[in-house]
Amino acid sequence: MAEEKDAEKDEKDGAEEGAKKGGGLKRIIILAVVCLVIVGISVGGTLTVLKMTQPPAAPAEGEEGAGEPVEEVKKDAIYFPIKPEIIVNYTARGRQRYLRTDITLLIRDVDVIAAIETHMPMIRNTLNMIIGGQVYQEIQTAEGKELMRQQCLQALRKNLEAEIGKPGIEEVLFTSFVMQ
C-alpha cells in the first residue's frame, strides 16, 4: 500500500511538472503571437500614415482625371544685377546726403532677361525716380527700406507688364545699401 501511495504521488508530481513545462511553452507561444500581432499593427499603421501623407500620383494617359491641370514646377531662380549701381542725392537737415545701392532682380523666365536688357533705360529711370523720391529719414529704418523695395517691385512689374505682357520680375533685392 505504501508503494501504491508513492507511485500515485510520483504520477501526480510528474503530471504537475509536465503541466508546468507545457504551461511555459504555452506562454512562450502566446507571447510570440502577441508580439507578431503588435508588429503587424505597427507596420500597417505606418504604411497607412505614409500613404495618407504622400501626394496623389498624376494619372497616366487614358485614366480618369488625365485632363486635369497639373501644377507647374517652379523654375530655377535667375539673378540679374542692375549695373552700374544706383546713386541718389538727398538733402536732409540742410546737409547733402546720398544713397548708393546695388539692385538685383529675381526672375524665373530666361526670355525676360532680353526684355530687361532692352528696356534698361526705362528700368533705371523708374528706380531713380522711386529711390530719389524717398525721405532720407524714412529709408534709414528697416520698414522704410522694405516699403521702398516693394514700391520698386510694383513699378518695375507694371513697366514690364506694359512692354512684354507679363510682370516678369519676382523680387527686387538690395544687394548693397550705403547711406551717408
C-alpha positions as CSV (number, residue, x, y, z in Angstrom):
1,M,0.0,0.0,0.0
2,A,2.8,2.3,0.7
3,E,4.2,1.5,-2.7
4,E,0.9,2.4,-4.3
5,K,0.8,5.8,-2.5
6,D,4.4,6.5,-3.6
7,A,3.5,5.6,-7.2
8,E,0.4,7.8,-7.1
9,K,2.5,10.6,-5.7
10,D,5.2,10.2,-8.3
11,E,2.5,10.3,-11.1
12,K,1.0,13.5,-9.6
13,D,4.4,15.2,-9.4
14,G,5.2,14.1,-13.0
15,A,1.8,15.4,-14.2
16,E,2.4,18.7,-12.4
17,E,5.9,19.0,-13.8
18,G,4.5,18.3,-17.3
19,A,1.8,20.8,-16.8
20,K,4.4,23.4,-15.7
21,K,6.6,22.6,-18.8
22,G,3.6,22.7,-21.1
23,G,2.4,25.9,-19.4
24,G,5.8,27.6,-20.0
25,L,5.7,26.5,-23.7
26,K,2.2,27.9,-24.0
27,R,3.3,31.2,-22.5
28,I,6.1,31.5,-25.0
29,I,3.8,30.7,-27.9
30,I,1.2,33.3,-26.7
31,L,3.9,35.9,-26.2
32,A,5.3,35.3,-29.7
33,V,1.8,35.6,-31.2
34,V,1.1,38.8,-29.3
35,C,4.4,40.2,-30.4
36,L,3.7,39.3,-34.1
37,V,0.2,41.0,-33.8
38,I,1.8,44.2,-32.3
39,V,4.4,44.3,-35.1
40,G,1.8,43.7,-37.7
41,I,-0.4,46.6,-36.4
42,S,2.7,48.9,-36.2
43,V,3.7,48.1,-39.8
44,G,0.1,48.5,-41.0
45,G,-0.3,51.8,-39.2
46,T,3.0,53.2,-40.6
47,L,2.1,52.2,-44.1
48,T,-1.4,53.8,-43.7
49,V,0.1,57.1,-42.4
50,L,2.7,57.2,-45.2
51,K,0.1,56.6,-47.8
52,M,-2.1,59.4,-46.5
53,T,0.8,61.9,-46.4
54,Q,2.0,61.3,-50.0
55,P,0.6,63.5,-52.8
56,P,-1.6,61.7,-55.2
57,A,0.2,60.3,-58.3
58,A,-0.6,62.0,-61.6
59,P,-3.0,59.9,-63.7
60,A,-1.5,58.3,-66.7
61,E,-2.8,58.8,-70.3
62,G,-6.2,57.3,-70.7
63,E,-7.0,57.1,-67.0
64,E,-9.7,59.2,-65.2
65,G,-8.5,62.7,-64.3
66,A,-5.8,62.8,-67.0
67,G,-7.3,66.0,-68.3
68,E,-7.0,67.9,-65.0
69,P,-4.3,70.6,-64.9
70,V,-1.1,69.6,-63.1
71,E,0.7,72.2,-61.0
72,E,3.8,73.6,-62.8
73,V,7.1,73.0,-61.2
74,K,8.7,76.3,-60.0
75,K,11.5,77.3,-62.4
76,D,15.1,78.0,-61.2
77,A,15.8,81.5,-60.0
78,I,17.8,83.8,-62.2
79,Y,19.5,86.7,-60.6
80,F,20.0,89.7,-62.9
81,P,22.1,92.6,-61.4
82,I,21.4,96.2,-62.4
83,K,24.7,97.7,-63.4
84,P,26.1,100.3,-62.6
85,E,24.8,100.9,-59.1
86,I,22.1,103.5,-58.4
87,I,23.3,106.7,-56.6
88,V,20.8,109.2,-55.4
89,N,21.4,112.6,-53.6
90,Y,19.2,113.8,-50.7
91,T,19.1,116.9,-48.7
92,A,18.5,116.2,-45.0
93,R,18.5,118.9,-42.3
94,G,20.4,121.2,-44.5
95,R,23.1,118.7,-45.3
96,Q,23.9,116.9,-48.5
97,R,23.4,113.1,-48.2
98,Y,23.5,110.3,-50.7
99,L,22.4,106.7,-51.1
100,R,24.4,104.1,-53.2
101,T,22.6,100.8,-53.8
102,D,23.2,97.7,-55.9
103,I,20.0,96.1,-57.1
104,T,19.5,92.6,-58.3
105,L,16.3,91.3,-59.9
106,L,15.0,87.8,-59.3
107,I,13.3,86.4,-62.4
108,R,12.3,82.9,-63.4
109,D,12.0,83.1,-67.2
110,V,15.1,83.4,-69.5
111,D,13.2,85.4,-72.1
112,V,12.6,88.2,-69.5
113,I,16.4,88.8,-69.5
114,A,16.3,90.1,-73.1
115,A,13.3,92.3,-72.3
116,I,15.1,93.8,-69.2
117,E,18.2,94.5,-71.2
118,T,16.1,96.1,-74.0
119,H,14.2,98.3,-71.5
120,M,17.1,99.1,-69.2
121,P,16.9,102.9,-69.6
122,M,13.2,102.8,-68.5
123,I,14.0,100.4,-65.6
124,R,16.9,102.6,-64.4
125,N,14.7,105.8,-64.7
126,T,11.9,104.1,-62.7
127,L,14.4,103.1,-59.9
128,N,16.0,106.5,-59.8
129,M,12.6,108.3,-59.5
130,I,11.3,106.0,-56.8
131,I,14.5,105.9,-54.7
132,G,15.2,109.6,-55.2
133,G,11.6,110.5,-54.2
134,Q,12.0,108.9,-50.7
135,V,12.5,110.9,-47.5
136,Y,16.0,110.3,-46.2
137,Q,14.9,109.8,-42.5
138,E,12.3,107.2,-43.5
139,I,14.6,104.9,-45.5
140,Q,17.0,104.8,-42.6
141,T,14.6,102.3,-40.9
142,A,14.1,98.7,-41.9
143,E,10.4,99.4,-42.6
144,G,11.3,102.3,-44.9
145,K,13.7,100.2,-46.9
146,E,11.2,97.4,-47.2
147,L,8.5,99.8,-48.4
148,M,10.9,101.3,-51.0
149,R,11.7,97.8,-52.2
150,Q,8.1,97.0,-52.6
151,Q,7.4,100.2,-54.5
152,C,10.3,99.4,-56.8
153,L,9.0,95.9,-57.4
154,Q,5.5,97.1,-58.2
155,A,6.7,99.9,-60.5
156,L,9.0,97.5,-62.4
157,R,6.3,94.9,-62.8
158,K,3.9,97.5,-64.1
159,N,6.5,98.7,-66.7
160,L,7.3,95.2,-67.9
161,E,3.6,94.3,-68.0
162,A,3.1,97.2,-70.3
163,E,6.0,96.3,-72.5
164,I,6.0,92.4,-72.7
165,G,2.6,91.5,-71.4
166,K,3.8,89.8,-68.1
167,P,5.3,91.0,-64.9
168,G,8.5,89.0,-65.3
169,I,10.1,90.1,-62.1
170,E,9.6,88.1,-58.9
171,E,11.6,90.2,-56.5
172,V,13.8,93.3,-56.2
173,L,16.8,92.7,-54.0
174,F,19.0,95.3,-52.5
175,T,22.5,93.6,-52.5
176,S,24.2,96.7,-51.3
177,F,22.7,99.7,-49.4
178,V,25.0,102.5,-48.3
179,M,23.7,105.8,-46.9
180,Q,25.9,108.8,-45.9
